[in-house]
Amino acid sequence: MNHNAVKRIDVEVKRVSMESTALESMKFLLLGLLREREQPQRHRDEIAVENAPDTLDRVQREAERDLAIRQIQSDFDRLQSIRLALQRIDDGTYGTCLRCEESISSKRLNVVPWASFCIKCQEIADRENQEDGDEKVLSAR
Ligand SMILES: [Zn+2]
């Protein structure tokens, strides 16, 4: 059955214009990623910090909890990015940088299908996030 599906897509590729075919396959890919990630929260158990009498143990647990929270945050961000990308496919704005409105290269979209920024704007955004993160770490100490 899967084999037939692949054949059918092959035929459509020749028929449909390149751009909408690329969008369709991107949508298919994103929906797959979304389904994959919309699993029940697997980190929830790890978050609970018990009131351990041993301080060292507690510090260790808190570090683990922080890691788990950060992991959830990045999973959540990714999920959000995937949802937004799907929304942009429907809007017809997919592949356009949200920051500078230049089109995002297809090379980049193939690697990061949920990208909302072009590579240049992503670098700027990453740097800003990095700075935010460092600040939080410093003030937590
Ligand atoms: Zn940009």
Backbone and ligand atoms as CSV (ligand in chain L), in Angstrom:
chain,resi,resn,atom,element,x,y,z
A,1,MET,N,N,0.832,-1.206,0.000
A,1,MET,CA,C,0.000,0.000,0.000
A,1,MET,C,C,0.868,1.259,0.000
A,2,ASN,N,N,1.892,1.249,0.857
A,2,ASN,CA,C,2.818,2.374,0.872
A,2,ASN,C,C,3.484,2.566,-0.480
A,3,HIS,N,N,3.781,1.441,-1.090
A,3,HIS,CA,C,4.444,1.482,-2.379
A,3,HIS,C,C,3.566,2.194,-3.410
A,4,ASN,N,N,2.287,1.864,-3.387
A,4,ASN,CA,C,1.343,2.510,-4.296
A,4,ASN,C,C,1.273,4.015,-4.055
A,5,ALA,N,N,1.283,4.389,-2.778
A,5,ALA,CA,C,1.197,5.807,-2.430
A,5,ALA,C,C,2.377,6.563,-3.009
A,6,VAL,N,N,3.549,5.967,-2.917
A,6,VAL,CA,C,4.748,6.602,-3.461
A,6,VAL,C,C,4.599,6.788,-4.972
A,7,LYS,N,N,4.090,5.781,-5.642
A,7,LYS,CA,C,3.893,5.855,-7.094
A,7,LYS,C,C,2.934,6.983,-7.453
A,8,ARG,N,N,1.866,7.070,-6.668
A,8,ARG,CA,C,0.841,8.068,-6.948
A,8,ARG,C,C,1.428,9.477,-6.832
A,9,ILE,N,N,2.242,9.677,-5.792
A,9,ILE,CA,C,2.875,10.986,-5.596
A,9,ILE,C,C,3.790,11.298,-6.780
A,10,ASP,N,N,4.501,10.303,-7.236
A,10,ASP,CA,C,5.384,10.450,-8.394
A,10,ASP,C,C,4.641,11.019,-9.585
A,11,VAL,N,N,3.466,10.471,-9.834
A,11,VAL,CA,C,2.657,10.915,-10.961
A,11,VAL,C,C,2.248,12.367,-10.757
A,12,GLU,N,N,1.855,12.675,-9.519
A,12,GLU,CA,C,1.396,14.039,-9.245
A,12,GLU,C,C,2.506,15.058,-9.399
A,13,VAL,N,N,3.705,14.655,-9.062
A,13,VAL,CA,C,4.834,15.575,-9.175
A,13,VAL,C,C,4.954,16.080,-10.607
A,14,LYS,N,N,4.713,15.201,-11.562
A,14,LYS,CA,C,4.847,15.600,-12.964
A,14,LYS,C,C,3.693,16.502,-13.401
A,15,ARG,N,N,2.557,16.305,-12.775
A,15,ARG,CA,C,1.353,17.014,-13.205
A,15,ARG,C,C,1.249,18.419,-12.601
A,16,VAL,N,N,1.516,18.476,-11.286
A,16,VAL,CA,C,1.296,19.731,-10.553
A,16,VAL,C,C,2.524,20.620,-10.671
A,17,SER,N,N,2.313,21.920,-10.586
A,17,SER,CA,C,3.439,22.843,-10.651
A,17,SER,C,C,4.392,22.577,-9.485
A,18,MET,N,N,5.650,22.832,-9.731
A,18,MET,CA,C,6.693,22.508,-8.767
A,18,MET,C,C,6.396,23.110,-7.405
A,19,GLU,N,N,5.997,24.343,-7.388
A,19,GLU,CA,C,5.877,25.052,-6.122
A,19,GLU,C,C,4.812,24.445,-5.212
A,20,SER,N,N,3.627,24.182,-5.757
A,20,SER,CA,C,2.571,23.668,-4.890
A,20,SER,C,C,2.867,22.229,-4.480
A,21,THR,N,N,3.587,21.507,-5.330
A,21,THR,CA,C,3.981,20.150,-4.942
A,21,THR,C,C,4.944,20.194,-3.766
A,22,ALA,N,N,5.882,21.114,-3.842
A,22,ALA,CA,C,6.844,21.270,-2.750
A,22,ALA,C,C,6.108,21.635,-1.466
A,23,LEU,N,N,5.131,22.517,-1.589
A,23,LEU,CA,C,4.348,22.911,-0.414
A,23,LEU,C,C,3.581,21.731,0.163
A,24,GLU,N,N,2.965,20.958,-0.722
A,24,GLU,CA,C,2.200,19.799,-0.269
A,24,GLU,C,C,3.092,18.807,0.475
A,25,SER,N,N,4.256,18.540,-0.085
A,25,SER,CA,C,5.122,17.553,0.569
A,25,SER,C,C,5.660,18.114,1.876
A,26,MET,N,N,5.859,19.443,1.906
A,26,MET,CA,C,6.306,20.077,3.144
A,26,MET,C,C,5.210,19.961,4.206
A,27,LYS,N,N,3.980,20.153,3.772
A,27,LYS,CA,C,2.853,20.059,4.691
A,27,LYS,C,C,2.750,18.631,5.258
A,28,PHE,N,N,2.912,17.679,4.364
A,28,PHE,CA,C,2.874,16.267,4.753
A,28,PHE,C,C,3.948,15.982,5.795
A,29,LEU,N,N,5.125,16.497,5.524
A,29,LEU,CA,C,6.271,16.305,6.414
A,29,LEU,C,C,5.996,16.944,7.790
A,30,LEU,N,N,5.487,18.163,7.760
A,30,LEU,CA,C,5.221,18.886,9.008
A,30,LEU,C,C,4.126,18.207,9.826
A,31,LEU,N,N,3.094,17.725,9.132
A,31,LEU,CA,C,2.024,17.019,9.842
A,31,LEU,C,C,2.566,15.766,10.523
A,32,GLY,N,N,3.478,15.095,9.838
A,32,GLY,CA,C,4.114,13.912,10.409
A,32,GLY,C,C,4.906,14.266,11.660
A,33,LEU,N,N,5.661,15.356,11.571
A,33,LEU,CA,C,6.460,15.804,12.717
A,33,LEU,C,C,5.560,16.180,13.884
A,34,LEU,N,N,4.446,16.829,13.546
A,34,LEU,CA,C,3.501,17.266,14.567
A,34,LEU,C,C,2.934,16.055,15.308
A,35,ARG,N,N,2.525,15.065,14.539
A,35,ARG,CA,C,1.934,13.867,15.131
A,35,ARG,C,C,2.951,13.168,16.026
A,36,GLU,N,N,4.187,13.127,15.531
A,36,GLU,CA,C,5.266,12.475,16.261
A,36,GLU,C,C,5.490,13.128,17.630
A,37,ARG,N,N,5.337,14.461,17.661
A,37,ARG,CA,C,5.656,15.199,18.878
A,37,ARG,C,C,4.467,15.395,19.795
A,38,GLU,N,N,3.289,15.169,19.285
A,38,GLU,CA,C,2.115,15.374,20.131
A,38,GLU,C,C,1.810,14.147,20.979
A,39,GLN,N,N,2.854,13.536,21.455
A,39,GLN,CA,C,2.696,12.397,22.358
A,39,GLN,C,C,2.415,12.945,23.751
A,40,PRO,N,N,1.840,12.101,24.613
A,40,PRO,CA,C,1.629,12.550,25.990
A,40,PRO,C,C,2.942,13.015,26.608
A,41,GLN,N,N,2.857,13.991,27.479
A,41,GLN,CA,C,4.054,14.558,28.109
A,41,GLN,C,C,4.874,13.483,28.805
A,42,ARG,N,N,6.063,13.257,28.252
A,42,ARG,CA,C,6.847,12.179,28.844
A,42,ARG,C,C,7.753,12.678,29.956
A,43,HIS,N,N,7.853,14.003,30.114
A,43,HIS,CA,C,8.784,14.513,31.134
A,43,HIS,C,C,8.086,14.850,32.444
A,44,ARG,N,N,6.784,14.772,32.448
A,44,ARG,CA,C,6.040,15.302,33.589
A,44,ARG,C,C,6.508,14.699,34.926
A,45,ASP,N,N,6.735,13.404,34.933
A,45,ASP,CA,C,7.155,12.748,36.173
A,45,ASP,C,C,8.489,13.272,36.681
A,46,GLU,N,N,9.317,13.673,35.735
A,46,GLU,CA,C,10.659,14.089,36.131
A,46,GLU,C,C,10.659,15.453,36.801
A,47,ILE,N,N,9.586,16.194,36.648
A,47,ILE,CA,C,9.589,17.570,37.142
A,47,ILE,C,C,9.430,17.647,38.651
A,48,ALA,N,N,8.648,16.746,39.198
A,48,ALA,CA,C,8.373,16.800,40.630
A,48,ALA,C,C,9.669,16.694,41.428
A,49,VAL,N,N,9.907,17.699,42.249
A,49,VAL,CA,C,11.084,17.650,43.118
A,49,VAL,C,C,10.609,17.275,44.518
A,50,GLU,N,N,11.039,16.124,44.937
A,50,GLU,CA,C,10.643,15.692,46.276
A,50,GLU,C,C,11.460,16.451,47.309
A,51,ASN,N,N,10.910,16.550,48.487
A,51,ASN,CA,C,11.626,17.244,49.536
A,51,ASN,C,C,12.670,16.322,50.146
A,52,ALA,N,N,13.740,16.158,49.418
A,52,ALA,CA,C,14.772,15.235,49.883
A,52,ALA,C,C,15.537,15.871,51.029
A,53,PRO,N,N,15.760,15.120,52.110
A,53,PRO,CA,C,16.494,15.683,53.257
A,53,PRO,C,C,17.960,15.950,52.910
A,54,ASP,N,N,18.511,15.139,52.052
A,54,ASP,CA,C,19.909,15.286,51.662
A,54,ASP,C,C,20.050,16.469,50.692
A,55,THR,N,N,20.817,17.478,51.095
A,55,THR,CA,C,20.923,18.694,50.290
A,55,THR,C,C,21.566,18.416,48.938
A,56,LEU,N,N,22.603,17.625,48.959
A,56,LEU,CA,C,23.305,17.313,47.726
A,56,LEU,C,C,22.354,16.631,46.745
A,57,ASP,N,N,21.581,15.705,47.283
A,57,ASP,CA,C,20.608,14.989,46.491
A,57,ASP,C,C,19.590,15.963,45.909
A,58,ARG,N,N,19.201,16.933,46.732
A,58,ARG,CA,C,18.191,17.891,46.287
A,58,ARG,C,C,18.737,18.775,45.170
A,59,VAL,N,N,19.969,19.180,45.321
A,59,VAL,CA,C,20.595,20.009,44.286
A,59,VAL,C,C,20.618,19.240,42.972
A,60,GLN,N,N,20.984,17.986,43.075
A,60,GLN,CA,C,21.027,17.110,41.908
A,60,GLN,C,C,19.642,17.014,41.254
A,61,ARG,N,N,18.644,16.803,42.098
A,61,ARG,CA,C,17.269,16.682,41.589
A,61,ARG,C,C,16.807,17.966,40.933
A,62,GLU,N,N,17.173,19.079,41.547
A,62,GLU,CA,C,16.747,20.358,40.983
A,62,GLU,C,C,17.408,20.603,39.633
A,63,ALA,N,N,18.663,20.177,39.530
A,63,ALA,CA,C,19.357,20.314,38.250
A,63,ALA,C,C,18.660,19.475,37.189
A,64,GLU,N,N,18.264,18.277,37.584
A,64,GLU,CA,C,17.561,17.402,36.653
A,64,GLU,C,C,16.211,17.986,36.256
A,65,ARG,N,N,15.563,18.574,37.244
A,65,ARG,CA,C,14.260,19.177,36.965
A,65,ARG,C,C,14.415,20.340,35.987
A,66,ASP,N,N,15.447,21.171,36.218
A,66,ASP,CA,C,15.678,22.301,35.319
A,66,ASP,C,C,15.910,21.822,33.894
A,67,LEU,N,N,16.665,20.750,33.785
A,67,LEU,CA,C,16.966,20.189,32.472
A,67,LEU,C,C,15.681,19.703,31.807
A,68,ALA,N,N,14.848,19.023,32.598
A,68,ALA,CA,C,13.587,18.506,32.072
A,68,ALA,C,C,12.680,19.642,31.624
A,69,ILE,N,N,12.669,20.714,32.408
A,69,ILE,CA,C,11.831,21.866,32.059
A,69,ILE,C,C,12.334,22.509,30.776
A,70,ARG,N,N,13.651,22.646,30.679
A,70,ARG,CA,C,14.209,23.235,29.467
A,70,ARG,C,C,13.885,22.373,28.248
A,71,GLN,N,N,13.949,21.057,28.437
A,71,GLN,CA,C,13.641,20.119,27.363
A,71,GLN,C,C,12.192,20.301,26.900
A,72,ILE,N,N,11.290,20.409,27.872
A,72,ILE,CA,C,9.874,20.605,27.540
A,72,ILE,C,C,9.694,21.912,26.792
A,73,GLN,N,N,10.385,22.941,27.274
A,73,GLN,CA,C,10.270,24.242,26.645
A,73,GLN,C,C,10.695,24.158,25.181
A,74,SER,N,N,11.799,23.453,24.911
A,74,SER,CA,C,12.260,23.413,23.528
A,74,SER,C,C,11.341,22.519,22.683
A,75,ASP,N,N,10.811,21.448,23.277
A,75,ASP,CA,C,9.816,20.629,22.574
A,75,ASP,C,C,8.594,21.467,22.236
A,76,PHE,N,N,8.185,22.262,23.214
A,76,PHE,CA,C,6.999,23.087,23.038
A,76,PHE,C,C,7.231,24.127,21.942
A,77,ASP,N,N,8.409,24.754,21.987
A,77,ASP,CA,C,8.742,25.751,20.972
A,77,ASP,C,C,8.730,25.140,19.579
A,78,ARG,N,N,9.299,23.930,19.487
A,78,ARG,CA,C,9.358,23.264,18.191
A,78,ARG,C,C,7.959,22.944,17.681
A,79,LEU,N,N,7.141,22.437,18.588
A,79,LEU,CA,C,5.763,22.099,18.245
A,79,LEU,C,C,5.030,23.342,17.746
A,80,GLN,N,N,5.261,24.423,18.456
A,80,GLN,CA,C,4.635,25.692,18.102
A,80,GLN,C,C,5.111,26.137,16.713
A,81,SER,N,N,6.405,25.990,16.458
A,81,SER,CA,C,6.951,26.385,15.165
A,81,SER,C,C,6.351,25.549,14.043
A,82,ILE,N,N,6.171,24.250,14.317
A,82,ILE,CA,C,5.597,23.363,13.310
A,82,ILE,C,C,4.150,23.777,13.024
A,83,ARG,N,N,3.397,24.057,14.090
A,83,ARG,CA,C,2.002,24.484,13.905
A,83,ARG,C,C,1.927,25.767,13.095
A,84,LEU,N,N,2.812,26.715,13.428
A,84,LEU,CA,C,2.807,27.991,12.722
A,84,LEU,C,C,3.184,27.810,11.256
A,85,ALA,N,N,4.129,26.895,11.005
A,85,ALA,CA,C,4.537,26.639,9.630
A,85,ALA,C,C,3.358,26.089,8.823
A,86,LEU,N,N,2.608,25.175,9.438
A,86,LEU,CA,C,1.427,24.611,8.766
A,86,LEU,C,C,0.401,25.717,8.485
A,87,GLN,N,N,0.274,26.612,9.446
A,87,GLN,CA,C,-0.657,27.722,9.278
A,87,GLN,C,C,-0.219,28.606,8.104
A,88,ARG,N,N,1.101,28.803,8.004
A,88,ARG,CA,C,1.606,29.652,6.923
A,88,ARG,C,C,1.447,28.986,5.569
A,89,ILE,N,N,1.504,27.656,5.543
A,89,ILE,CA,C,1.249,26.958,4.275
A,89,ILE,C,C,-0.181,27.257,3.831
A,90,ASP,N,N,-1.109,27.193,4.787
A,90,ASP,CA,C,-2.511,27.475,4.461
A,90,ASP,C,C,-2.720,28.942,4.070
A,91,ASP,N,N,-1.981,29.815,4.738
A,91,ASP,CA,C,-2.095,31.255,4.437
A,91,ASP,C,C,-1.439,31.632,3.116
A,92,GLY,N,N,-0.534,30.765,2.670
A,92,GLY,CA,C,0.232,31.091,1.472
A,92,GLY,C,C,1.434,31.967,1.767
A,93,THR,N,N,1.818,32.061,3.042
A,93,THR,CA,C,2.988,32.875,3.384
A,93,THR,C,C,4.179,31.998,3.755
A,94,TYR,N,N,4.029,30.701,3.592
A,94,TYR,CA,C,5.111,29.779,3.956
A,94,TYR,C,C,6.349,30.054,3.114
A,95,GLY,N,N,7.498,30.008,3.785
A,95,GLY,CA,C,8.749,30.188,3.058
A,95,GLY,C,C,9.195,31.641,3.012
A,96,THR,N,N,8.420,32.518,3.668
A,96,THR,CA,C,8.798,33.925,3.740
A,96,THR,C,C,9.268,34.228,5.159
A,97,CYS,N,N,10.388,34.879,5.270
A,97,CYS,CA,C,10.946,35.212,6.579
A,97,CYS,C,C,10.009,36.167,7.311
A,98,LEU,N,N,9.727,35.858,8.568
A,98,LEU,CA,C,8.802,36.686,9.340
A,98,LEU,C,C,9.444,38.006,9.747
A,99,ARG,N,N,10.755,38.061,9.630
A,99,ARG,CA,C,11.453,39.231,10.127
A,99,ARG,C,C,11.748,40.227,9.008
A,100,CYS,N,N,12.347,39.736,7.927
A,100,CYS,CA,C,12.753,40.654,6.856
A,100,CYS,C,C,11.904,40.471,5.600
A,101,GLU,N,N,11.016,39.473,5.617
A,101,GLU,CA,C,10.095,39.204,4.515
A,101,GLU,C,C,10.781,38.787,3.217
A,102,GLU,N,N,12.040,38.427,3.295
A,102,GLU,CA,C,12.722,37.801,2.168
A,102,GLU,C,C,12.302,36.335,2.138
A,103,SER,N,N,12.425,35.686,0.971
A,103,SER,CA,C,12.064,34.272,0.988
A,103,SER,C,C,13.193,33.431,1.574
A,104,ILE,N,N,12.798,32.417,2.303
A,104,ILE,CA,C,13.746,31.509,2.939
A,104,ILE,C,C,14.187,30.505,1.881
A,105,SER,N,N,15.468,30.225,1.798
A,105,SER,CA,C,15.967,29.342,0.750
A,105,SER,C,C,15.383,27.935,0.917
A,106,SER,N,N,15.132,27.284,-0.223
A,106,SER,CA,C,14.543,25.942,-0.150
A,106,SER,C,C,15.515,24.966,0.494
A,107,LYS,N,N,16.803,25.261,0.370
A,107,LYS,CA,C,17.808,24.429,1.014
A,107,LYS,C,C,17.600,24.437,2.529
A,108,ARG,N,N,17.357,25.617,3.052
A,108,ARG,CA,C,17.121,25.760,4.487
A,108,ARG,C,C,15.799,25.098,4.884
A,109,LEU,N,N,14.777,25.273,4.061
A,109,LEU,CA,C,13.475,24.693,4.388
A,109,LEU,C,C,13.518,23.169,4.350
A,110,ASN,N,N,14.381,22.631,3.506
A,110,ASN,CA,C,14.503,21.175,3.475
A,110,ASN,C,C,15.120,20.641,4.758
A,111,VAL,N,N,16.012,21.422,5.341
A,111,VAL,CA,C,16.653,21.006,6.586
A,111,VAL,C,C,15.783,21.365,7.785
A,112,VAL,N,N,15.226,22.572,7.748
A,112,VAL,CA,C,14.396,23.060,8.855
A,112,VAL,C,C,13.029,23.467,8.300
A,113,PRO,N,N,12.139,22.480,8.090
A,113,PRO,CA,C,10.858,22.788,7.420
A,113,PRO,C,C,9.986,23.770,8.192
A,114,TRP,N,N,10.242,23.899,9.506
A,114,TRP,CA,C,9.410,24.785,10.318
A,114,TRP,C,C,10.028,26.170,10.479
A,115,ALA,N,N,11.102,26.432,9.718
A,115,ALA,CA,C,11.806,27.706,9.865
A,115,ALA,C,C,10.873,28.891,9.625
A,116,SER,N,N,10.902,29.865,10.531
A,116,SER,CA,C,10.096,31.066,10.295
A,116,SER,C,C,10.977,32.249,9.896
A,117,PHE,N,N,12.298,32.062,10.027
A,117,PHE,CA,C,13.220,33.129,9.659
A,117,PHE,C,C,14.184,32.625,8.589
A,118,CYS,N,N,14.687,33.544,7.779
A,118,CYS,CA,C,15.774,33.205,6.875
A,118,CYS,C,C,17.027,32.999,7.728
A,119,ILE,N,N,18.057,32.474,7.118
A,119,ILE,CA,C,19.246,32.108,7.888
A,119,ILE,C,C,19.844,33.311,8.608
A,120,LYS,N,N,19.852,34.467,7.954
A,120,LYS,CA,C,20.445,35.661,8.567
A,120,LYS,C,C,19.660,36.085,9.805
A,121,CYS,N,N,18.330,36.130,9.654
A,121,CYS,CA,C,17.494,36.566,10.776
A,121,CYS,C,C,17.521,35.528,11.895
A,122,GLN,N,N,17.650,34.252,11.522
A,122,GLN,CA,C,17.732,33.203,12.537
A,122,GLN,C,C,18.985,33.380,13.390
A,123,GLU,N,N,20.077,33.739,12.717
A,123,GLU,CA,C,21.327,33.953,13.453
A,123,GLU,C,C,21.171,35.090,14.454
A,124,ILE,N,N,20.499,36.145,14.019
A,124,ILE,CA,C,20.266,37.282,14.917
A,124,ILE,C,C,19.398,36.841,16.090
A,125,ALA,N,N,18.315,36.100,15.777
A,125,ALA,CA,C,17.392,35.642,16.827
A,125,ALA,C,C,18.101,34.715,17.812
A,126,ASP,N,N,18.934,33.816,17.277
A,126,ASP,CA,C,19.679,32.890,18.135
A,126,ASP,C,C,20.593,33.653,19.080
A,127,ARG,N,N,21.243,34.672,18.539
A,127,ARG,CA,C,22.170,35.450,19.356
A,127,ARG,C,C,21.402,36.143,20.478
A,128,GLU,N,N,20.230,36.665,20.136
A,128,GLU,CA,C,19.416,37.334,21.154
A,128,GLU,C,C,18.971,36.352,22.239
A,129,ASN,N,N,18.531,35.167,21.803
A,129,ASN,CA,C,18.116,34.147,22.769
A,129,ASN,C,C,19.266,33.741,23.658
A,130,GLN,N,N,20.441,33.606,23.030
A,130,GLN,CA,C,21.635,33.224,23.763
A,130,GLN,C,C,21.900,34.222,24.876
A,131,GLU,N,N,21.813,35.503,24.527
A,131,GLU,CA,C,22.075,36.551,25.514
A,131,GLU,C,C,21.049,36.499,26.647
A,132,ASP,N,N,19.794,36.297,26.281
A,132,ASP,CA,C,18.735,36.164,27.294
A,132,ASP,C,C,19.049,35.008,28.231
A,133,GLY,N,N,19.412,33.873,27.631
A,133,GLY,CA,C,19.686,32.668,28.413
A,133,GLY,C,C,20.821,32.878,29.392
A,134,ASP,N,N,21.892,33.503,28.910
A,134,ASP,CA,C,23.037,33.742,29.776
A,134,ASP,C,C,22.645,34.599,30.969
A,135,GLU,N,N,21.841,35.597,30.692
A,135,GLU,CA,C,21.418,36.488,31.761
A,135,GLU,C,C,20.669,35.724,32.841
A,136,LYS,N,N,19.774,34.849,32.398
A,136,LYS,CA,C,18.973,34.076,33.355
A,136,LYS,C,C,19.874,33.190,34.208
A,137,VAL,N,N,20.825,32.558,33.569
A,137,VAL,CA,C,21.725,31.667,34.307
A,137,VAL,C,C,22.498,32.465,35.343
A,138,LEU,N,N,22.989,33.615,34.930
A,138,LEU,CA,C,23.785,34.435,35.840
A,138,LEU,C,C,22.955,34.909,37.022
A,139,SER,N,N,21.747,35.382,36.747
A,139,SER,CA,C,20.948,35.924,37.843
A,139,SER,C,C,20.435,34.833,38.762
A,140,ALA,N,N,20.430,33.594,38.272
A,140,ALA,CA,C,19.962,32.490,39.103
A,140,ALA,C,C,21.020,32.092,40.119
A,141,ARG,N,N,22.272,32.519,39.849
A,141,ARG,CA,C,23.338,32.097,40.755
A,141,ARG,C,C,23.553,33.069,41.886
L,1,ZN,ZN,ZN,15.011,37.278,7.304
